[in-house]
Amino acid sequence: MKEILLSHGGGGRETQELIRELFLKYFSNPVLNALEDSAILRVNSKIAFTTDSFTVSPPFFKGGNIGKLSIVGTVNDLSVMGAKPYYLSAGFLIEEGFPYHELEEIVKSMSDEANKACVKIVTGDTKVVPRGNVDRIFINTSGIGEVICEGLSASNLREGDAIIISGTTGDHGACIMAMREDIGFDIDMESDCRAMWDMVDMVLTNAIEVHAMRDPTRGGLSAVLNEWAAQSNITIEVEEESIPVKDPVSGLCELLGFDPFHLACEGKIVFAVSGNDKERALDIIRRHPAGKDAEAIGKVTLSSPGRVILKSSWGTRRIMEPPAGELLPRIC
């Protein structure tokens, strides 16, 4: 079986072979093909720039792998800032002995997802380290996008805003947890790993007054809502029964003592929109294939600034606490 060798990261013949026979095979475009030390890009307007590193364990999971996740995560970070994603970088940190065919599967999935999101990988880097110095493979991606909607911010929520989530919460975190602990269910549990610019674009181009967007990754829905409440100094009142959670996710959380609102998503968007636009925004989101389970889950008030209040079907109210500690390391 062909493996990644230390020489593949040494800058010599093996490195050039890896670049030309694997990376350019899947990532080829005029900017990258120049193989210069920097990509030369033309940008004529305000841009958003983000970077993220991916260490998910296991690197292959139901619904994706670390490569697909690296593209999705960076595209979504740009999207929720109202920026149309254009260009990505990709940096690989690979353990000596990593199977070549697994690396090719990861690279191919990155190419497929980048093509779906209409973004180009225009620069990158590969390092190979001795066995035991990294756990199999880590990936860093950075992204540049053109800002088409300004003013989106965690500090921009207003009284009367509606809070909408584009689908079920906790899917990615539950999938990784189940695979890591080798927990089986009658119903398959799959990550929601998906680039979301197409949905965001639908909302932004239909004159919806959006004040903030966020992809609820580490810390899940709870982390997003608590950050918004603190930074905007408002209260977010949430109807617990309105938050969509799949039965297998709920069952796993009950079994292991987790809160599904704390588990990561990798293919959902939380929107804060003007209350006047709530129904129209929901209708637009539900038209999208990934938005069929979208729900309006709460509203912004000023009753207890800085807090998220969870209201049960019994009429009781409690504080939705932000996640504390590291609930599930290496989730993304």
Secondary structure, DSSP 8 states (H G I E B T S, - for coil): --B--GGGGSSSHHHHHHIIIIIHHHH--HHHHT--SS------S-EEEEEEEE--SSSEETTEEHHHHHHHHHHHHHHTTTEEEEEEEEEEEEETT-BHHHHHHHHHHHHHHHHHTT-EEEEEEEEEE-TTSSSSEEEEEEEEEEE-S----TT---TT-EEEESS-SSHHHHHHHHHHTT---SS---------HHHHHHHHTTT--EEEEE---TTHHHHHHHHHHHHHT-EEEEEGGGS---HHHHHHHHHHT--GGGS--SS--EEEE-GGGHHHHHHHHHHSGGGTT-EEEEEEESSSTT-EEEE-TTS-EEE-----S-SSSS--
